[in-house]
Amino acid sequence: MNRRVAEGKPPRRGRSRGGQSREQRQRAPEALVALGLRQVEQGRSLDQVLPELTRQVRPAQRSVVQAISFEVLRHYEALVYWRDALLDRPLPAKSMAVAMLLLVGLERLSGSNREPSRVVNACVHAARELDQNWATGLVNAILRRAARQVGNETTPLKEAPSQICARLPDWLYRRLSEDWGEAQAIEIGKNLATHPPMTLRVNPRQTDVKAYQALLSKQGIESSMGLLPAPYALVLKQPVDVERLPGFFEGWVSVQDEAAQCAPLLMDLQPGLRVLDACAAPGGKTLAMLECEPDIEMIAMDHDPARLARVQDNLERGGFNAELLCADATRAESFSDQQRFDRILADVPCSATGVIRRHPDIKRLRRDDDIPALVQTQQKMLDTLWAQLRPGGRFVYATCSVLRAENVAQIVRFVQRRDDAHIRPIKADWGKAVTDKTGQIIGRQLFPQQDGHDGFFYAVLEKASRG
């Protein structure tokens, strides 16, 4: 019998040597990331997983858990290829946590400045924390062999297939190669594996972009003008917390990728127009349009009340008002009592293949057979929203996709079935002019750029006037 029980004392509650209970004990980042990756493989998004993981580490380590998770997923295909080349035989399915832990170790060996021995020891310790004591020898041997390869520059990645070098799943590499050619597909994939920059949009109603750049410089924040003709874009050399941005909470500046900042420029906004932002949440483009032309009647629509609340938060921060409309853009009856609109911006749901570096779990969660369903939803939105556009009005179609099926092919099909829809070519020197089979320019495709903007597509349509 337990001596404390025999003496009439309550038993100890699983205290560790450090005095913490097992429930309170905090795990190492490597172990938590391995668990998180396993959950992503099982279908959960990183947005769902990360808050649960970061609650289990000290505040100072939360950014470490997030950074490792993102980097492993950005380079996932290459890391899996490398891991499998190091293993004598595949790991059993029940050992997924160990399989993910090896990816963590390989990423740390190749992508961090940590001493290799510390990386190896941390991952061996993480295997014990994951109750995988049987794997400590395996983890130690595999990662030490990998460390030697890194030091000798003999990793198998130099001879890897093109889709592995591009850090793309097979289905996406195939689609991009068919759409744009193999060389462009590889470049897209490599850029999607980079860390995205933090880009600001300066509110011209509050301050001049050069003046704001000077304010940033005084705060020790380096920035540069963007690559696109988005006149209010500043790209930060290093990301910072928004609390450090002068005037952020007063609406002087917002965080928005430069490609997304092109939307208001294509809307041809003028005072008095009735404008619909059809897929508005979280409200960045709604706010940008009001900053460009405040004397419009703005309606911001989304199907999710919680997401609409974020639009309201952004509007209040910027000091603007708009009518919020909770409605489904695929169902005309949900908002058909509205007056028609002079301008409609439809940044429709898509595969998000242009923003994978910001959401790298897309590569694990998205499947090839998801694309037809997305295309069908986009088609419904186009048809439903087009009916709400006044004759002579302008319709801007946008996606953060780099797939032709969601972009140029979607617009070609729409114009073919609508005799009142006309394409207005975008006269610009940014992005790639994409055409139909006859050579007619349909829209402009932006590909993700290292240290630059995300992948995006725009097309501008105009509705024929009556008579």
C-alpha positions in Angstrom: 0.0 0.0 0.0 1.1 3.5 -0.7 2.8 4.8 2.5 1.0 8.2 2.4 -2.3 6.4 2.2 -1.4 4.1 5.0 -0.5 7.1 7.1 -3.9 8.7 6.3 -2.5 11.4 4.0 -3.9 12.2 0.6 -1.9 10.8 -2.3 0.2 13.1 -4.4 -1.4 14.2 -7.7 1.2 13.4 -10.3 3.7 16.1 -9.5 6.8 16.4 -11.7 10.2 17.1 -10.2 9.7 20.8 -11.0 6.5 20.9 -8.9 4.0 21.0 -11.8 1.2 18.5 -12.3 1.2 16.5 -15.5 -1.8 18.6 -16.7 0.1 21.8 -16.1 3.5 20.7 -17.6 4.3 22.6 -20.8 5.5 20.7 -23.8 8.4 21.5 -26.0 7.6 23.3 -29.3 8.9 20.4 -31.4 6.4 18.0 -29.8 3.5 20.4 -30.1 4.2 21.1 -33.8 4.3 17.4 -34.5 0.9 17.0 -32.9 -0.4 19.9 -34.8 0.8 18.6 -38.1 -0.8 15.3 -37.4 -4.1 17.1 -36.9 -3.7 19.0 -40.2 -3.1 15.7 -41.9 -6.4 14.5 -40.5 -8.3 17.5 -42.0 -8.1 20.3 -39.4 -7.0 23.8 -40.5 -3.9 25.5 -39.0 -6.2 28.3 -37.8 -8.1 25.8 -35.6 -5.0 23.9 -34.4 -2.6 26.7 -33.5 -4.6 28.3 -30.7 -4.8 25.0 -28.9 -1.1 24.4 -29.3 0.1 27.8 -28.2 -1.8 27.6 -25.0 0.5 24.7 -24.0 3.8 26.7 -24.1 5.2 29.7 -22.4 4.3 33.0 -24.1 7.8 33.5 -25.4 7.6 30.2 -27.3 4.2 30.8 -29.0 5.8 32.5 -31.9 8.2 29.6 -32.2 5.4 27.0 -32.5 3.7 29.1 -35.1 6.8 29.8 -37.1 7.9 26.1 -37.2 4.4 25.0 -38.1 4.2 27.4 -41.1 7.7 26.6 -42.3 7.2 22.8 -42.2 3.9 23.2 -44.2 5.5 25.6 -46.7 8.2 23.0 -47.5 6.2 19.9 -46.7 6.7 18.1 -50.0 10.4 18.5 -50.0 10.7 17.5 -46.3 8.6 14.4 -46.8 10.8 13.4 -49.8 14.0 13.9 -47.7 12.6 12.0 -44.7 11.5 9.1 -46.8 14.9 8.9 -48.5 16.6 8.7 -45.0 14.3 5.9 -43.8 15.1 2.3 -44.5 11.4 1.4 -44.5 8.2 3.5 -44.3 6.9 4.2 -40.8 3.6 2.5 -39.9 0.5 4.6 -40.0 0.2 4.5 -36.2 3.5 6.3 -35.9 2.3 9.5 -37.6 3.4 11.6 -34.7 7.0 10.4 -35.2 6.7 10.9 -38.9 5.7 14.5 -38.3 8.4 15.0 -35.7 11.1 14.0 -38.3 9.7 16.7 -40.6 10.1 19.2 -37.8 13.7 18.2 -37.2 14.6 18.3 -40.9 13.1 21.8 -41.2 15.0 23.0 -38.2 18.3 21.5 -39.5 17.9 23.1 -42.9 16.0 26.3 -42.2 17.2 27.6 -38.8 20.5 28.7 -37.3 20.3 26.4 -34.4 23.3 24.1 -33.6 22.5 20.7 -35.3 23.2 18.8 -32.1 20.6 21.0 -30.2 18.1 20.3 -32.9 18.6 16.6 -32.7 18.5 16.5 -28.9 15.3 18.6 -28.8 13.6 16.2 -31.2 14.7 13.1 -29.2 13.3 14.8 -26.1 10.1 15.6 -28.0 9.7 11.9 -29.0 9.7 11.0 -25.2 7.1 13.8 -24.6 5.0 12.2 -27.3 5.2 8.8 -25.4 7.2 7.4 -28.3 10.2 6.2 -26.4 10.7 3.4 -28.9 11.5 6.0 -31.6 14.2 8.0 -29.7 17.0 5.9 -31.3 15.4 6.2 -34.8 14.9 10.0 -34.5 18.5 10.4 -33.3 20.0 8.4 -36.1 17.9 9.9 -38.9 18.4 13.5 -37.9 22.2 13.0 -37.3 22.5 11.6 -40.8 20.5 14.5 -42.1 22.7 17.0 -40.3 25.8 15.4 -42.0 24.0 15.8 -45.4 23.3 19.5 -44.7 26.9 20.0 -43.7 28.2 18.2 -46.8 25.6 19.7 -49.1 24.5 16.2 -50.1 20.8 16.2 -49.3 18.7 14.2 -51.9 16.7 17.4 -52.8 19.2 18.3 -55.5 18.0 15.4 -57.6 14.4 15.6 -56.5 11.6 15.7 -59.2 10.4 19.1 -60.3 7.2 19.1 -58.2 9.2 18.4 -55.1 11.6 21.3 -55.8 8.5 23.4 -56.3 7.1 22.4 -52.9 3.7 21.5 -54.5 1.4 18.5 -54.2 1.1 16.5 -57.4 -2.3 17.7 -58.4 -1.5 21.4 -58.0 1.8 21.0 -59.9 0.0 19.3 -62.7 -2.7 22.0 -63.0 -0.2 24.8 -62.9 2.0 23.1 -65.5 -1.0 22.7 -67.8 -2.1 26.3 -67.2 1.2 28.1 -67.4 3.9 25.7 -68.4 6.3 23.8 -66.2 8.9 26.6 -65.7 6.2 29.0 -64.5 4.7 26.3 -62.2 8.1 25.7 -60.6 8.5 29.5 -60.0 5.0 29.8 -58.6 5.6 26.9 -56.2 9.0 28.2 -55.0 7.6 31.7 -54.4 4.6 30.1 -52.5 7.2 28.5 -50.2 8.7 31.8 -49.1 7.8 34.0 -46.2 5.3 36.6 -47.3 6.0 40.3 -46.6 3.9 42.5 -44.4 2.3 45.2 -46.6 0.5 48.3 -45.5 -2.1 50.4 -47.2 -1.9 54.0 -46.2 -5.2 55.9 -45.9 -4.9 58.9 -48.2 -7.6 60.7 -46.3 -5.3 60.8 -43.2 -1.8 61.1 -44.5 0.5 61.1 -47.5 2.3 57.8 -48.2 5.7 59.4 -48.2 5.0 61.2 -44.9 3.8 57.9 -43.4 7.0 56.2 -44.6 9.0 58.9 -42.7 6.9 58.2 -39.6 7.8 54.5 -39.8 11.5 55.4 -40.3 11.4 57.4 -37.0 10.0 54.3 -35.3 12.9 52.2 -36.7 10.6 50.4 -39.2 12.1 50.1 -42.7 9.8 50.1 -45.6 9.7 50.5 -49.4 7.2 51.3 -52.1 5.5 48.2 -53.6 6.1 46.5 -56.9 2.6 47.4 -58.3 1.0 50.7 -59.1 -1.0 50.6 -55.9 -0.3 54.2 -54.9 -0.7 53.7 -51.1 1.3 50.5 -50.6 4.3 50.2 -48.3 6.2 46.9 -47.9 7.9 46.4 -44.5 11.4 45.0 -44.4 10.4 43.0 -41.3 6.9 42.3 -39.9 5.9 44.2 -36.8 3.0 44.1 -34.4 0.2 46.5 -35.5 0.6 48.3 -32.1 3.9 49.7 -33.4 2.3 51.2 -36.5 1.7 55.0 -36.0 -2.0 55.8 -36.2 -3.1 52.2 -36.8 -6.0 52.4 -34.3 -6.9 55.8 -35.7 -7.3 54.4 -39.2 -4.2 55.9 -40.8 -3.0 52.6 -42.1 -4.2 49.0 -42.7 -2.5 45.7 -43.3 -3.3 44.5 -46.9 -1.4 42.7 -49.5 -0.5 44.8 -52.5 -2.3 42.6 -55.0 -5.6 43.1 -53.1 -5.0 46.9 -53.2 -5.6 46.9 -57.0 -9.3 46.3 -56.5 -10.4 49.9 -55.8 -8.4 51.1 -58.8 -10.5 49.0 -61.1 -13.9 50.0 -59.7 -13.9 53.5 -61.3 -15.5 54.9 -58.2 -17.3 58.2 -58.4 -19.4 60.3 -55.9 -23.0 59.2 -55.5 -22.6 55.6 -56.8 -24.2 52.7 -55.1 -21.5 50.1 -54.5 -21.7 46.5 -53.4 -18.7 44.6 -51.9 -20.3 41.2 -52.3 -17.9 39.0 -50.3 -16.7 41.7 -48.0 -15.3 40.1 -44.9 -13.0 40.9 -43.2 -13.5 44.4 -44.8 -10.2 45.4 -46.1 -11.4 46.1 -49.6 -14.6 47.8 -48.3 -12.5 50.2 -46.3 -10.0 50.7 -49.2 -12.9 51.8 -51.5 -14.2 54.2 -49.0 -10.8 55.7 -48.5 -10.5 56.2 -52.2 -14.0 57.7 -52.6 -15.9 58.4 -49.4 -19.0 59.9 -51.1 -20.4 56.5 -52.2 -23.3 54.5 -50.9 -21.4 51.4 -49.7 -23.1 48.0 -49.0 -20.8 45.3 -47.5 -22.3 41.8 -47.8 -21.3 38.5 -46.3 -23.2 35.3 -45.5 -21.6 34.9 -42.0 -22.7 37.3 -39.2 -19.5 36.8 -37.3 -17.4 37.7 -40.3 -19.6 40.8 -40.9 -18.7 41.9 -37.4 -15.1 42.0 -38.4 -16.1 44.3 -41.3 -17.8 46.6 -38.8 -14.6 46.7 -36.7 -12.5 47.7 -39.7 -15.0 50.4 -40.7 -15.0 51.8 -37.2 -11.3 51.9 -37.0 -11.2 53.8 -40.3 -13.9 56.2 -39.3 -16.3 55.1 -42.1 -19.9 53.8 -42.3 -21.5 51.3 -44.6 -24.7 49.3 -44.7 -23.9 45.7 -43.6 -26.0 43.0 -45.4 -26.0 39.4 -44.2 -26.9 37.4 -47.4 -25.8 34.5 -49.5 -24.4 35.7 -52.9 -25.5 32.4 -54.5 -29.2 33.0 -53.6 -30.9 36.0 -55.2 -33.9 35.8 -52.8 -31.6 36.6 -49.8 -31.0 40.1 -51.0 -33.2 40.7 -54.1 -35.2 43.4 -52.3 -32.1 45.6 -52.6 -31.9 48.4 -55.2 -29.6 47.6 -58.0 -25.9 48.6 -57.9 -23.7 50.8 -60.1 -20.6 48.9 -59.1 -20.1 45.4 -57.7 -16.9 43.9 -56.4 -17.0 40.1 -56.2 -13.8 38.7 -54.6 -15.3 35.2 -54.7 -14.5 32.1 -52.6 -11.7 30.2 -54.4 -9.0 27.6 -54.0 -6.7 30.3 -52.4 -3.8 28.9 -54.3 -2.3 32.4 -54.7 -2.0 32.8 -50.9 -0.6 29.4 -49.9 2.4 31.0 -48.3 0.1 32.8 -45.8 -2.1 29.6 -45.4 0.3 26.7 -46.2 -2.1 24.1 -44.8 -4.1 24.7 -48.0 -1.7 22.2 -49.7 -2.7 19.5 -47.2 -6.4 20.3 -47.0 -7.3 21.1 -50.6 -7.8 18.4 -53.2 -8.0 18.4 -57.0 -11.7 17.3 -56.9 -12.5 20.4 -54.8 -12.0 22.7 -57.8 -15.1 21.8 -59.8 -17.3 22.5 -56.8 -15.6 25.9 -56.2 -16.0 26.7 -59.9 -19.7 25.9 -59.7 -20.1 28.2 -56.6 -18.3 31.0 -58.4 -20.6 30.6 -61.4 -23.7 30.9 -59.2 -22.4 34.0 -57.6 -21.6 35.6 -61.0 -25.1 34.9 -62.3 -26.9 36.0 -59.1 -24.8 39.2 -58.6 -25.0 40.1 -62.3 -28.8 40.4 -62.0 -28.3 43.0 -59.3 -26.1 45.3 -61.5 -27.7 48.2 -63.2 -27.4 48.5 -67.0 -24.2 50.4 -67.7 -22.7 49.3 -64.4 -19.3 47.8 -63.8 -18.5 44.4 -62.2 -15.0 43.5 -60.9 -14.4 39.8 -60.5 -11.5 38.8 -58.3 -9.9 35.7 -56.8 -6.7 34.9 -54.9 -6.3 31.9 -57.2 -3.7 31.1 -59.8 -5.8 28.5 -61.6 -7.3 29.2 -65.0 -10.4 27.2 -64.2 -11.4 29.7 -61.6 -10.2 32.7 -63.5 -10.0 33.2 -67.2 -12.1 30.1 -68.0 -14.8 31.2 -65.6 -15.1 34.6 -67.2 -15.1 33.2 -70.8 -18.0 30.9 -69.9 -19.9 33.7 -68.3 -19.6 36.1 -71.2 -20.6 33.3 -73.6 -23.9 32.8 -71.8 -24.7 36.5 -71.3 -25.3 38.7 -74.2 -25.3 41.8 -72.0 -21.9 41.2 -70.5 -18.8 42.8 -72.1 -15.2 42.5 -71.0 -13.4 45.7 -70.4 -9.7 45.0 -70.9 -7.5 46.1 -68.0 -5.0 48.5 -69.4 -2.0 48.0 -67.1 1.6 46.8 -67.1 1.2 44.7 -64.0 0.5 41.0 -63.9 0.1 38.8 -67.0 -2.6 39.6 -69.6 -4.6 36.3 -70.0 -6.5 35.6 -73.1 -9.1 33.3 -74.5 -8.5 31.0 -77.5 -9.1 33.8 -79.9 -6.5 36.0 -78.3 -9.0 38.4 -76.6 -7.7 39.7 -73.3 -9.9 38.5 -70.5 -8.2 39.8 -67.4 -4.9 40.0 -65.6 -3.2 37.3 -63.5 -0.8 38.2 -60.8 1.6 35.5 -59.7 3.1 35.4 -56.1 6.4 37.2 -55.9 9.2 36.6 -53.4 9.2 39.6 -51.1 6.3 40.9 -53.0 2.6 40.5 -53.6 0.4 37.4 -53.5 -1.2 35.6 -56.4 -4.4 37.3 -57.6 -6.7 37.5 -60.7 -8.9 40.4 -61.9 -11.4 40.8 -64.7 -13.6 43.8 -65.4 -17.1 43.4 -66.9 -19.6 46.0 -68.0 -23.3 45.6 -68.4 -24.8 46.8 -71.6 -27.1 49.8 -71.3 -30.8 49.4 -72.3 -31.6 50.0 -75.9 
